[in-house]
Amino acid sequence: MAATPLRYLLGRSVRDGLDGHLPEWRASKELGVIAGSINIGLGRFVPGLSGVGDGTVTLDESRLEGMTDHVTLPVSHTAMLFSAVVSRQVCAFLQYGQFEH
């Protein structure tokens, strides 16, 4: 990516997965990923970003090599910060090492 204001805004995010090459999870801790399925967000306007997702991240992008568990919830990307359902799933994963399915 060329030196643009967008590059400075995104920082290392491009190298760490936004370019489509997701790094493999190599830590010894469990990795749980919560994905949203309400497509409301700026991602709708990004060329090439298509498919079901939370408006910022597609479901395909949320599936990481080496993850322990994955759950999809009916929330948008920003709504995850305020969602009681997301909060309960985070607590379940931290306590039991897996989400409630």
N, C-alpha and C positions, 0 to 999 in steps of 0.2 A: 504494500500500500504506500502510495506517495506521501510525502510530508505535507499533510493537509490538516486543517483544524479538526476534522473528524478523527484523524489518527491520534491526535493528542487527547481527544475526548475519550476514545476507546482504550488507549494505553496498550497494555499487554494482552487485552482480550482477543485481539486478532490472532496473535501467536498461540494463545491458549484455547483455541477452539472456534472462533468466529470465521476462520478461513475454511472451515469444513473438515479439518484434520484434528479430531479430538484426541487429546492425550489420554493414555491408559492410566487408570487408577492403580497406583502401586503402593499406597500406604497400607499399613497393617490394620488400620481401623476400617469398620464397615462403612460403606457409602450407600446412602439412600437418596433417591432422586424423586422429587415431587414435580409433576408436570401439570400444567393447566390446559384446559380444552376450550376456554371461551376466548375466541380470537378477536380481542379488542386491544388495540395498541398500534404503535407506529410501525411495527413489523409488517403490517398489511401493505405498507407503501414501499417496501424494500423489494426491488426486482430480484427474482430468484428465490425469495423466501415464501414458499407456498406449502400448503398442507395444513392439517389440523395442528393447532397449538394454542398458546396463550396470548397471542398478539405480538409477542417478542421472540419467543423460542418455539420451534416446531417440536412435535412429539419425537420425531426422528432424532433431532439434536439432543433431546434429553436422555437418550439411551446411551450410557457410557460403558465402555469395556471395563469389566471388573467390578461393576456395582453389585451390591448385595441385594437391593430391592428397588422397585420402581412402582409408583402409583400415579394414576391420572385422576385429577379432581376437576369439577366444573367451576374453575376460577380463571380470571385473567392474570397476567403477569403481575400487575400492580396490586390486584386484589389479594394476592397471596399474603401480602404483609398484614392484612387486616382480617383474614379469614379464620374463624374458630375451627373449621374443619381442618385446615392446614395445620393449625396449632396443635390440635389433637393428634394428627398424624406424626408431626415432629416429635411430640412427647412419646408416642408409641415406639417410634424408631429408636429414640435415645434410650428408652427403658428396655426394650425387648430385642433390638437389632433388626426389626422388620416392621413394616406398616400393617395397619389393619385392613384386610381385604375382605 
